[in-house]
Amino acid sequence: MKTDIILSGVGGQGILSIAAVIGEAAVREGLYMKQSEVHGMSQRGGDVQSNLRLSDAPIASDLIPLGRADLIISLEPMEGLRYLPYLKRDGWLVTSICPFVNIPAYPAMERIQAALDRLPNTVRLDVEALARETGSPRTANIVLLGASTSFLGLGYDPVAAGVRSIFGRKGEDVVRMNLKALQAGYDAEQKMTVSVRFTTAKARKSPE
């Protein structure tokens, strides 16, 4: 088992919390893990990126080579596109569709949407809306983590246990809130990918 993950977004969105939960889940499963330092102006709303590597065998480097990432998890759509050169041809991009407009020349959302449409494997969610539905807008990052869970190679239960461990010191209410967000993201992704598989299978059966 080996999963190479790029985490991307903007400072203050909760990239570190996603990395911490995944790391805790991996350790609980007895896996090796390496994480690069988080890069970017995290205190100024600048871009933030980190490499996270999970494996059942020792890992030599904490950096993911170009074209080798299995998964990009992005809390900001343009930031997700920024790191596409690292993604495998059959890799997945799981991204928020909520822009964080922090530069004057931020591209029009139509251009970003068109670029996402060209990718073969994407999960795109309005994580902010889903977080509000769960009762806490602050859990958007955990909603996105839930939507990414199927691609981590860990299973849902270890990730949920990681949420309990990382947020446990903040009290049971915070744990429940984040577990609800995790489930909301997971359920949304499952509905989306099941729909895609059904549509693809139906198209293959259609007569020429």
mmCIF file of the C-alpha atoms, coordinates in Angstrom:
data_MODEL
# 
_entry.id   MODEL 
# 
loop_
_atom_site.group_PDB 
_atom_site.id 
_atom_site.type_symbol 
_atom_site.label_atom_id 
_atom_site.label_alt_id 
_atom_site.label_comp_id 
_atom_site.label_asym_id 
_atom_site.label_entity_id 
_atom_site.label_seq_id 
_atom_site.pdbx_PDB_ins_code 
_atom_site.Cartn_x 
_atom_site.Cartn_y 
_atom_site.Cartn_z 
_atom_site.occupancy 
_atom_site.B_iso_or_equiv 
_atom_site.pdbx_formal_charge 
_atom_site.auth_seq_id 
_atom_site.auth_comp_id 
_atom_site.auth_asym_id 
_atom_site.auth_atom_id 
_atom_site.pdbx_PDB_model_num 
ATOM 1   C CA . MET A 1 1   ? 0.000   0.000  0.000   1.00 0.00 ? 1   MET A CA 1 
ATOM 2   C CA . LYS A 1 2   ? 1.291   3.446  -0.905  1.00 0.00 ? 2   LYS A CA 1 
ATOM 3   C CA . THR A 1 3   ? -0.582  6.738  -1.199  1.00 0.00 ? 3   THR A CA 1 
ATOM 4   C CA . ASP A 1 4   ? 1.111   10.007 -2.120  1.00 0.00 ? 4   ASP A CA 1 
ATOM 5   C CA . ILE A 1 5   ? -0.973  13.078 -1.311  1.00 0.00 ? 5   ILE A CA 1 
ATOM 6   C CA . ILE A 1 6   ? -0.610  16.773 -2.090  1.00 0.00 ? 6   ILE A CA 1 
ATOM 7   C CA . LEU A 1 7   ? -2.457  19.050 0.346   1.00 0.00 ? 7   LEU A CA 1 
ATOM 8   C CA . SER A 1 8   ? -3.105  22.544 -0.951  1.00 0.00 ? 8   SER A CA 1 
ATOM 9   C CA . GLY A 1 9   ? -5.052  25.636 -0.082  1.00 0.00 ? 9   GLY A CA 1 
ATOM 10  C CA . VAL A 1 10  ? -4.708  29.046 1.506   1.00 0.00 ? 10  VAL A CA 1 
ATOM 11  C CA . GLY A 1 11  ? -3.356  29.908 4.913   1.00 0.00 ? 11  GLY A CA 1 
ATOM 12  C CA . GLY A 1 12  ? -5.973  29.637 7.634   1.00 0.00 ? 12  GLY A CA 1 
ATOM 13  C CA . GLN A 1 13  ? -8.216  27.134 5.835   1.00 0.00 ? 13  GLN A CA 1 
ATOM 14  C CA . GLY A 1 14  ? -7.190  24.152 7.956   1.00 0.00 ? 14  GLY A CA 1 
ATOM 15  C CA . ILE A 1 15  ? -4.618  22.239 5.894   1.00 0.00 ? 15  ILE A CA 1 
ATOM 16  C CA . LEU A 1 16  ? -2.668  21.339 9.037   1.00 0.00 ? 16  LEU A CA 1 
ATOM 17  C CA . SER A 1 17  ? -5.749  19.785 10.645  1.00 0.00 ? 17  SER A CA 1 
ATOM 18  C CA . ILE A 1 18  ? -6.357  17.592 7.585   1.00 0.00 ? 18  ILE A CA 1 
ATOM 19  C CA . ALA A 1 19  ? -2.733  16.455 7.634   1.00 0.00 ? 19  ALA A CA 1 
ATOM 20  C CA . ALA A 1 20  ? -2.870  15.754 11.367  1.00 0.00 ? 20  ALA A CA 1 
ATOM 21  C CA . VAL A 1 21  ? -5.989  13.591 11.094  1.00 0.00 ? 21  VAL A CA 1 
ATOM 22  C CA . ILE A 1 22  ? -4.636  11.601 8.137   1.00 0.00 ? 22  ILE A CA 1 
ATOM 23  C CA . GLY A 1 23  ? -1.326  11.135 9.927   1.00 0.00 ? 23  GLY A CA 1 
ATOM 24  C CA . GLU A 1 24  ? -3.039  9.916  13.090  1.00 0.00 ? 24  GLU A CA 1 
ATOM 25  C CA . ALA A 1 25  ? -5.150  7.471  11.067  1.00 0.00 ? 25  ALA A CA 1 
ATOM 26  C CA . ALA A 1 26  ? -2.064  6.141  9.265   1.00 0.00 ? 26  ALA A CA 1 
ATOM 27  C CA . VAL A 1 27  ? -0.155  5.599  12.514  1.00 0.00 ? 27  VAL A CA 1 
ATOM 28  C CA . ARG A 1 28  ? -3.147  3.770  13.985  1.00 0.00 ? 28  ARG A CA 1 
ATOM 29  C CA . GLU A 1 29  ? -3.079  1.453  10.957  1.00 0.00 ? 29  GLU A CA 1 
ATOM 30  C CA . GLY A 1 30  ? 0.616   0.727  11.474  1.00 0.00 ? 30  GLY A CA 1 
ATOM 31  C CA . LEU A 1 31  ? 1.738   2.559  8.338   1.00 0.00 ? 31  LEU A CA 1 
ATOM 32  C CA . TYR A 1 32  ? 4.866   4.570  7.682   1.00 0.00 ? 32  TYR A CA 1 
ATOM 33  C CA . MET A 1 33  ? 4.290   8.270  7.094   1.00 0.00 ? 33  MET A CA 1 
ATOM 34  C CA . LYS A 1 34  ? 6.369   11.223 5.990   1.00 0.00 ? 34  LYS A CA 1 
ATOM 35  C CA . GLN A 1 35  ? 5.192   14.809 5.620   1.00 0.00 ? 35  GLN A CA 1 
ATOM 36  C CA . SER A 1 36  ? 7.030   17.750 4.167   1.00 0.00 ? 36  SER A CA 1 
ATOM 37  C CA . GLU A 1 37  ? 6.877   21.098 5.878   1.00 0.00 ? 37  GLU A CA 1 
ATOM 38  C CA . VAL A 1 38  ? 3.896   23.246 4.994   1.00 0.00 ? 38  VAL A CA 1 
ATOM 39  C CA . HIS A 1 39  ? 5.075   25.874 2.509   1.00 0.00 ? 39  HIS A CA 1 
ATOM 40  C CA . GLY A 1 40  ? 3.601   29.297 1.930   1.00 0.00 ? 40  GLY A CA 1 
ATOM 41  C CA . MET A 1 41  ? 2.548   32.424 3.770   1.00 0.00 ? 41  MET A CA 1 
ATOM 42  C CA . SER A 1 42  ? 0.094   30.626 6.014   1.00 0.00 ? 42  SER A CA 1 
ATOM 43  C CA . GLN A 1 43  ? -0.384  33.644 8.290   1.00 0.00 ? 43  GLN A CA 1 
ATOM 44  C CA . ARG A 1 44  ? -1.130  36.029 5.414   1.00 0.00 ? 44  ARG A CA 1 
ATOM 45  C CA . GLY A 1 45  ? -3.714  34.180 3.367   1.00 0.00 ? 45  GLY A CA 1 
ATOM 46  C CA . GLY A 1 46  ? -1.034  32.986 0.972   1.00 0.00 ? 46  GLY A CA 1 
ATOM 47  C CA . ASP A 1 47  ? -0.867  29.628 -0.765  1.00 0.00 ? 47  ASP A CA 1 
ATOM 48  C CA . VAL A 1 48  ? -0.057  26.620 1.411   1.00 0.00 ? 48  VAL A CA 1 
ATOM 49  C CA . GLN A 1 49  ? 1.126   23.230 0.169   1.00 0.00 ? 49  GLN A CA 1 
ATOM 50  C CA . SER A 1 50  ? 2.379   20.075 1.821   1.00 0.00 ? 50  SER A CA 1 
ATOM 51  C CA . ASN A 1 51  ? 3.367   16.573 0.726   1.00 0.00 ? 51  ASN A CA 1 
ATOM 52  C CA . LEU A 1 52  ? 2.013   13.628 2.716   1.00 0.00 ? 52  LEU A CA 1 
ATOM 53  C CA . ARG A 1 53  ? 3.231   10.113 1.954   1.00 0.00 ? 53  ARG A CA 1 
ATOM 54  C CA . LEU A 1 54  ? 1.732   6.928  3.420   1.00 0.00 ? 54  LEU A CA 1 
ATOM 55  C CA . SER A 1 55  ? 3.090   3.416  2.891   1.00 0.00 ? 55  SER A CA 1 
ATOM 56  C CA . ASP A 1 56  ? 3.289   -0.054 4.402   1.00 0.00 ? 56  ASP A CA 1 
ATOM 57  C CA . ALA A 1 57  ? 7.029   0.009  3.619   1.00 0.00 ? 57  ALA A CA 1 
ATOM 58  C CA . PRO A 1 58  ? 9.722   2.504  4.678   1.00 0.00 ? 58  PRO A CA 1 
ATOM 59  C CA . ILE A 1 59  ? 9.615   5.823  2.790   1.00 0.00 ? 59  ILE A CA 1 
ATOM 60  C CA . ALA A 1 60  ? 12.882  7.296  1.536   1.00 0.00 ? 60  ALA A CA 1 
ATOM 61  C CA . SER A 1 61  ? 11.826  10.885 0.889   1.00 0.00 ? 61  SER A CA 1 
ATOM 62  C CA . ASP A 1 62  ? 9.114   13.213 2.135   1.00 0.00 ? 62  ASP A CA 1 
ATOM 63  C CA . LEU A 1 63  ? 8.814   14.896 -1.293  1.00 0.00 ? 63  LEU A CA 1 
ATOM 64  C CA . ILE A 1 64  ? 6.551   13.619 -4.069  1.00 0.00 ? 64  ILE A CA 1 
ATOM 65  C CA . PRO A 1 65  ? 8.097   13.681 -7.568  1.00 0.00 ? 65  PRO A CA 1 
ATOM 66  C CA . LEU A 1 66  ? 6.290   15.271 -10.491 1.00 0.00 ? 66  LEU A CA 1 
ATOM 67  C CA . GLY A 1 67  ? 3.583   13.036 -11.910 1.00 0.00 ? 67  GLY A CA 1 
ATOM 68  C CA . ARG A 1 68  ? 3.548   10.665 -8.937  1.00 0.00 ? 68  ARG A CA 1 
ATOM 69  C CA . ALA A 1 69  ? 0.823   11.949 -6.595  1.00 0.00 ? 69  ALA A CA 1 
ATOM 70  C CA . ASP A 1 70  ? -2.183  9.677  -6.214  1.00 0.00 ? 70  ASP A CA 1 
ATOM 71  C CA . LEU A 1 71  ? -4.349  12.416 -4.764  1.00 0.00 ? 71  LEU A CA 1 
ATOM 72  C CA . ILE A 1 72  ? -4.580  16.191 -4.470  1.00 0.00 ? 72  ILE A CA 1 
ATOM 73  C CA . ILE A 1 73  ? -6.785  17.468 -1.655  1.00 0.00 ? 73  ILE A CA 1 
ATOM 74  C CA . SER A 1 74  ? -7.392  21.169 -2.165  1.00 0.00 ? 74  SER A CA 1 
ATOM 75  C CA . LEU A 1 75  ? -9.374  23.625 -0.093  1.00 0.00 ? 75  LEU A CA 1 
ATOM 76  C CA . GLU A 1 76  ? -9.200  26.176 -2.920  1.00 0.00 ? 76  GLU A CA 1 
ATOM 77  C CA . PRO A 1 77  ? -9.902  25.359 -6.595  1.00 0.00 ? 77  PRO A CA 1 
ATOM 78  C CA . MET A 1 78  ? -7.141  27.427 -8.210  1.00 0.00 ? 78  MET A CA 1 
ATOM 79  C CA . GLU A 1 79  ? -4.606  26.046 -5.734  1.00 0.00 ? 79  GLU A CA 1 
ATOM 80  C CA . GLY A 1 80  ? -5.666  22.528 -6.680  1.00 0.00 ? 80  GLY A CA 1 
ATOM 81  C CA . LEU A 1 81  ? -5.024  23.289 -10.345 1.00 0.00 ? 81  LEU A CA 1 
ATOM 82  C CA . ARG A 1 82  ? -1.638  24.778 -9.476  1.00 0.00 ? 82  ARG A CA 1 
ATOM 83  C CA . TYR A 1 83  ? -0.308  21.373 -8.417  1.00 0.00 ? 83  TYR A CA 1 
ATOM 84  C CA . LEU A 1 84  ? -1.688  19.275 -11.274 1.00 0.00 ? 84  LEU A CA 1 
ATOM 85  C CA . PRO A 1 85  ? 1.840   18.608 -12.651 1.00 0.00 ? 85  PRO A CA 1 
ATOM 86  C CA . TYR A 1 86  ? 2.381   16.411 -9.590  1.00 0.00 ? 86  TYR A CA 1 
ATOM 87  C CA . LEU A 1 87  ? -0.728  14.297 -10.174 1.00 0.00 ? 87  LEU A CA 1 
ATOM 88  C CA . LYS A 1 88  ? -0.635  10.872 -11.806 1.00 0.00 ? 88  LYS A CA 1 
ATOM 89  C CA . ARG A 1 89  ? -2.558  10.477 -15.024 1.00 0.00 ? 89  ARG A CA 1 
ATOM 90  C CA . ASP A 1 90  ? -5.144  8.345  -13.198 1.00 0.00 ? 90  ASP A CA 1 
ATOM 91  C CA . GLY A 1 91  ? -4.913  10.287 -9.924  1.00 0.00 ? 91  GLY A CA 1 
ATOM 92  C CA . TRP A 1 92  ? -7.774  12.151 -8.251  1.00 0.00 ? 92  TRP A CA 1 
ATOM 93  C CA . LEU A 1 93  ? -8.306  15.803 -7.439  1.00 0.00 ? 93  LEU A CA 1 
ATOM 94  C CA . VAL A 1 94  ? -10.719 16.372 -4.559  1.00 0.00 ? 94  VAL A CA 1 
ATOM 95  C CA . THR A 1 95  ? -11.383 20.077 -4.262  1.00 0.00 ? 95  THR A CA 1 
ATOM 96  C CA . SER A 1 96  ? -13.571 22.741 -2.794  1.00 0.00 ? 96  SER A CA 1 
ATOM 97  C CA . ILE A 1 97  ? -15.265 24.862 -5.452  1.00 0.00 ? 97  ILE A CA 1 
ATOM 98  C CA . CYS A 1 98  ? -15.271 27.908 -3.160  1.00 0.00 ? 98  CYS A CA 1 
ATOM 99  C CA . PRO A 1 99  ? -12.708 30.460 -4.376  1.00 0.00 ? 99  PRO A CA 1 
ATOM 100 C CA . PHE A 1 100 ? -10.482 32.400 -1.988  1.00 0.00 ? 100 PHE A CA 1 
ATOM 101 C CA . VAL A 1 101 ? -9.832  35.545 -4.011  1.00 0.00 ? 101 VAL A CA 1 
ATOM 102 C CA . ASN A 1 102 ? -6.574  36.781 -2.545  1.00 0.00 ? 102 ASN A CA 1 
ATOM 103 C CA . ILE A 1 103 ? -4.870  38.212 -5.642  1.00 0.00 ? 103 ILE A CA 1 
ATOM 104 C CA . PRO A 1 104 ? -5.974  40.978 -8.052  1.00 0.00 ? 104 PRO A CA 1 
ATOM 105 C CA . ALA A 1 105 ? -5.647  38.750 -11.131 1.00 0.00 ? 105 ALA A CA 1 
ATOM 106 C CA . TYR A 1 106 ? -7.625  35.814 -9.767  1.00 0.00 ? 106 TYR A CA 1 
ATOM 107 C CA . PRO A 1 107 ? -9.009  33.906 -12.807 1.00 0.00 ? 107 PRO A CA 1 
ATOM 108 C CA . ALA A 1 108 ? -12.710 33.958 -13.611 1.00 0.00 ? 108 ALA A CA 1 
ATOM 109 C CA . MET A 1 109 ? -14.505 30.963 -12.136 1.00 0.00 ? 109 MET A CA 1 
ATOM 110 C CA . GLU A 1 110 ? -15.624 30.002 -15.635 1.00 0.00 ? 110 GLU A CA 1 
ATOM 111 C CA . ARG A 1 111 ? -11.974 29.386 -16.569 1.00 0.00 ? 111 ARG A CA 1 
ATOM 112 C CA . ILE A 1 112 ? -11.328 27.394 -13.421 1.00 0.00 ? 112 ILE A CA 1 
ATOM 113 C CA . GLN A 1 113 ? -14.474 25.332 -13.986 1.00 0.00 ? 113 GLN A CA 1 
ATOM 114 C CA . ALA A 1 114 ? -13.439 24.635 -17.593 1.00 0.00 ? 114 ALA A CA 1 
ATOM 115 C CA . ALA A 1 115 ? -10.017 23.454 -16.426 1.00 0.00 ? 115 ALA A CA 1 
ATOM 116 C CA . LEU A 1 116 ? -11.614 21.143 -13.852 1.00 0.00 ? 116 LEU A CA 1 
ATOM 117 C CA . ASP A 1 117 ? -14.006 19.799 -16.491 1.00 0.00 ? 117 ASP A CA 1 
ATOM 118 C CA . ARG A 1 118 ? -11.028 18.598 -18.532 1.00 0.00 ? 118 ARG A CA 1 
ATOM 119 C CA . LEU A 1 119 ? -9.767  16.344 -15.756 1.00 0.00 ? 119 LEU A CA 1 
ATOM 120 C CA . PRO A 1 120 ? -10.813 12.673 -15.785 1.00 0.00 ? 120 PRO A CA 1 
ATOM 121 C CA . ASN A 1 121 ? -11.026 12.135 -12.023 1.00 0.00 ? 121 ASN A CA 1 
ATOM 122 C CA . THR A 1 122 ? -12.381 14.921 -9.839  1.00 0.00 ? 122 THR A CA 1 
ATOM 123 C CA . VAL A 1 123 ? -14.622 15.354 -6.835  1.00 0.00 ? 123 VAL A CA 1 
ATOM 124 C CA . ARG A 1 124 ? -15.851 18.945 -6.518  1.00 0.00 ? 124 ARG A CA 1 
ATOM 125 C CA . LEU A 1 125 ? -17.866 20.087 -3.544  1.00 0.00 ? 125 LEU A CA 1 
ATOM 126 C CA . ASP A 1 126 ? -19.206 23.281 -2.061  1.00 0.00 ? 126 ASP A CA 1 
ATOM 127 C CA . VAL A 1 127 ? -17.652 22.385 1.269   1.00 0.00 ? 127 VAL A CA 1 
ATOM 128 C CA . GLU A 1 128 ? -18.661 25.667 2.859   1.00 0.00 ? 128 GLU A CA 1 
ATOM 129 C CA . ALA A 1 129 ? -22.350 25.017 2.170   1.00 0.00 ? 129 ALA A CA 1 
ATOM 130 C CA . LEU A 1 130 ? -22.061 21.448 3.481   1.00 0.00 ? 130 LEU A CA 1 
ATOM 131 C CA . ALA A 1 131 ? -20.291 22.703 6.596   1.00 0.00 ? 131 ALA A CA 1 
ATOM 132 C CA . ARG A 1 132 ? -23.088 25.194 7.240   1.00 0.00 ? 132 ARG A CA 1 
ATOM 133 C CA . GLU A 1 133 ? -25.628 22.398 6.864   1.00 0.00 ? 133 GLU A CA 1 
ATOM 134 C CA . THR A 1 134 ? -23.829 20.375 9.535   1.00 0.00 ? 134 THR A CA 1 
ATOM 135 C CA . GLY A 1 135 ? -24.048 23.336 11.901  1.00 0.00 ? 135 GLY A CA 1 
ATOM 136 C CA . SER A 1 136 ? -20.524 24.762 11.796  1.00 0.00 ? 136 SER A CA 1 
ATOM 137 C CA . PRO A 1 137 ? -18.972 26.711 8.883   1.00 0.00 ? 137 PRO A CA 1 
ATOM 138 C CA . ARG A 1 138 ? -15.576 26.187 10.536  1.00 0.00 ? 138 ARG A CA 1 
ATOM 139 C CA . THR A 1 139 ? -15.578 22.479 9.620   1.00 0.00 ? 139 THR A CA 1 
ATOM 140 C CA . ALA A 1 140 ? -15.288 22.971 5.844   1.00 0.00 ? 140 ALA A CA 1 
ATOM 141 C CA . ASN A 1 141 ? -11.812 21.413 5.893   1.00 0.00 ? 141 ASN A CA 1 
ATOM 142 C CA . ILE A 1 142 ? -13.138 18.256 7.589   1.00 0.00 ? 142 ILE A CA 1 
ATOM 143 C CA . VAL A 1 143 ? -15.988 18.058 5.070   1.00 0.00 ? 143 VAL A CA 1 
ATOM 144 C CA . LEU A 1 144 ? -13.319 17.990 2.350   1.00 0.00 ? 144 LEU A CA 1 
ATOM 145 C CA . LEU A 1 145 ? -11.371 15.350 4.263   1.00 0.00 ? 145 LEU A CA 1 
ATOM 146 C CA . GLY A 1 146 ? -14.524 13.219 4.374   1.00 0.00 ? 146 GLY A CA 1 
ATOM 147 C CA . ALA A 1 147 ? -14.877 13.561 0.608   1.00 0.00 ? 147 ALA A CA 1 
ATOM 148 C CA . SER A 1 148 ? -11.251 12.408 0.233   1.00 0.00 ? 148 SER A CA 1 
ATOM 149 C CA . THR A 1 149 ? -11.474 9.395  2.536   1.00 0.00 ? 149 THR A CA 1 
ATOM 150 C CA . SER A 1 150 ? -12.215 6.835  -0.184  1.00 0.00 ? 150 SER A CA 1 
ATOM 151 C CA . PHE A 1 151 ? -8.939  7.680  -1.941  1.00 0.00 ? 151 PHE A CA 1 
ATOM 152 C CA . LEU A 1 152 ? -6.577  7.528  1.054   1.00 0.00 ? 152 LEU A CA 1 
ATOM 153 C CA . GLY A 1 153 ? -6.246  3.751  1.240   1.00 0.00 ? 153 GLY A CA 1 
ATOM 154 C CA . LEU A 1 154 ? -7.120  3.825  4.945   1.00 0.00 ? 154 LEU A CA 1 
ATOM 155 C CA . GLY A 1 155 ? -10.865 3.268  5.226   1.00 0.00 ? 155 GLY A CA 1 
ATOM 156 C CA . TYR A 1 156 ? -13.446 5.488  6.901   1.00 0.00 ? 156 TYR A CA 1 
ATOM 157 C CA . ASP A 1 157 ? -13.203 4.163  10.464  1.00 0.00 ? 157 ASP A CA 1 
ATOM 158 C CA . PRO A 1 158 ? -9.473  4.905  10.973  1.00 0.00 ? 158 PRO A CA 1 
ATOM 159 C CA . VAL A 1 159 ? -10.006 8.444  9.680   1.00 0.00 ? 159 VAL A CA 1 
ATOM 160 C CA . ALA A 1 160 ? -12.943 8.930  12.045  1.00 0.00 ? 160 ALA A CA 1 
ATOM 161 C CA . ALA A 1 161 ? -10.747 7.653  14.881  1.00 0.00 ? 161 ALA A CA 1 
ATOM 162 C CA . GLY A 1 162 ? -8.128  10.193 13.828  1.00 0.00 ? 162 GLY A CA 1 
ATOM 163 C CA . VAL A 1 163 ? -10.729 12.950 14.103  1.00 0.00 ? 163 VAL A CA 1 
ATOM 164 C CA . ARG A 1 164 ? -11.629 11.802 17.615  1.00 0.00 ? 164 ARG A CA 1 
ATOM 165 C CA . SER A 1 165 ? -7.978  11.776 18.639  1.00 0.00 ? 165 SER A CA 1 
ATOM 166 C CA . ILE A 1 166 ? -6.954  15.126 17.136  1.00 0.00 ? 166 ILE A CA 1 
ATOM 167 C CA . PHE A 1 167 ? -10.013 17.051 18.332  1.00 0.00 ? 167 PHE A CA 1 
ATOM 168 C CA . GLY A 1 168 ? -10.571 15.154 21.588  1.00 0.00 ? 168 GLY A CA 1 
ATOM 169 C CA . ARG A 1 169 ? -8.743  17.702 23.723  1.00 0.00 ? 169 ARG A CA 1 
ATOM 170 C CA . LYS A 1 170 ? -11.255 20.350 22.603  1.00 0.00 ? 170 LYS A CA 1 
ATOM 171 C CA . GLY A 1 171 ? -14.209 18.498 24.066  1.00 0.00 ? 171 GLY A CA 1 
ATOM 172 C CA . GLU A 1 172 ? -16.894 16.065 22.977  1.00 0.00 ? 172 GLU A CA 1 
ATOM 173 C CA . ASP A 1 173 ? -19.040 18.719 21.294  1.00 0.00 ? 173 ASP A CA 1 
ATOM 174 C CA . VAL A 1 174 ? -16.185 19.641 18.961  1.00 0.00 ? 174 VAL A CA 1 
ATOM 175 C CA . VAL A 1 175 ? -15.520 15.967 18.237  1.00 0.00 ? 175 VAL A CA 1 
ATOM 176 C CA . ARG A 1 176 ? -19.189 15.351 17.355  1.00 0.00 ? 176 ARG A CA 1 
ATOM 177 C CA . MET A 1 177 ? -19.278 18.455 15.155  1.00 0.00 ? 177 MET A CA 1 
ATOM 178 C CA . ASN A 1 178 ? -16.222 17.328 13.182  1.00 0.00 ? 178 ASN A CA 1 
ATOM 179 C CA . LEU A 1 179 ? -17.415 13.750 12.875  1.00 0.00 ? 179 LEU A CA 1 
ATOM 180 C CA . LYS A 1 180 ? -20.688 15.066 11.458  1.00 0.00 ? 180 LYS A CA 1 
ATOM 181 C CA . ALA A 1 181 ? -18.712 17.122 8.933   1.00 0.00 ? 181 ALA A CA 1 
ATOM 182 C CA . LEU A 1 182 ? -16.560 14.109 8.024   1.00 0.00 ? 182 LEU A CA 1 
ATOM 183 C CA . GLN A 1 183 ? -19.661 12.001 7.384   1.00 0.00 ? 183 GLN A CA 1 
ATOM 184 C CA . ALA A 1 184 ? -21.289 14.756 5.315   1.00 0.00 ? 184 ALA A CA 1 
ATOM 185 C CA . GLY A 1 185 ? -18.270 14.975 3.015   1.00 0.00 ? 185 GLY A CA 1 
ATOM 186 C CA . TYR A 1 186 ? -17.984 11.198 2.727   1.00 0.00 ? 186 TYR A CA 1 
ATOM 187 C CA . ASP A 1 187 ? -21.676 10.798 1.873   1.00 0.00 ? 187 ASP A CA 1 
ATOM 188 C CA . ALA A 1 188 ? -21.519 13.584 -0.730  1.00 0.00 ? 188 ALA A CA 1 
ATOM 189 C CA . GLU A 1 189 ? -18.518 11.970 -2.443  1.00 0.00 ? 189 GLU A CA 1 
ATOM 190 C CA . GLN A 1 190 ? -20.157 8.542  -2.438  1.00 0.00 ? 190 GLN A CA 1 
ATOM 191 C CA . LYS A 1 191 ? -23.269 9.925  -4.121  1.00 0.00 ? 191 LYS A CA 1 
ATOM 192 C CA . MET A 1 192 ? -21.189 11.713 -6.742  1.00 0.00 ? 192 MET A CA 1 
ATOM 193 C CA . THR A 1 193 ? -18.923 8.801  -7.654  1.00 0.00 ? 193 THR A CA 1 
ATOM 194 C CA . VAL A 1 194 ? -21.786 6.277  -7.679  1.00 0.00 ? 194 VAL A CA 1 
ATOM 195 C CA . SER A 1 195 ? -23.614 8.594  -10.099 1.00 0.00 ? 195 SER A CA 1 
ATOM 196 C CA . VAL A 1 196 ? -20.521 8.818  -12.320 1.00 0.00 ? 196 VAL A CA 1 
ATOM 197 C CA . ARG A 1 197 ? -20.054 5.036  -12.343 1.00 0.00 ? 197 ARG A CA 1 
ATOM 198 C CA . PHE A 1 198 ? -23.729 4.502  -13.214 1.00 0.00 ? 198 PHE A CA 1 
ATOM 199 C CA . THR A 1 199 ? -23.623 7.074  -16.026 1.00 0.00 ? 199 THR A CA 1 
ATOM 200 C CA . THR A 1 200 ? -20.408 5.583  -17.437 1.00 0.00 ? 200 THR A CA 1 
ATOM 201 C CA . ALA A 1 201 ? -21.758 2.041  -17.344 1.00 0.00 ? 201 ALA A CA 1 
ATOM 202 C CA . LYS A 1 202 ? -24.991 3.164  -19.007 1.00 0.00 ? 202 LYS A CA 1 
ATOM 203 C CA . ALA A 1 203 ? -23.051 4.920  -21.774 1.00 0.00 ? 203 ALA A CA 1 
ATOM 204 C CA . ARG A 1 204 ? -20.991 1.790  -22.433 1.00 0.00 ? 204 ARG A CA 1 
ATOM 205 C CA . LYS A 1 205 ? -24.166 -0.273 -22.851 1.00 0.00 ? 205 LYS A CA 1 
ATOM 206 C CA . SER A 1 206 ? -25.783 2.181  -25.244 1.00 0.00 ? 206 SER A CA 1 
ATOM 207 C CA . PRO A 1 207 ? -25.847 1.070  -28.902 1.00 0.00 ? 207 PRO A CA 1 
ATOM 208 C CA . GLU A 1 208 ? -23.480 2.737  -31.345 1.00 0.00 ? 208 GLU A CA 1 
# 
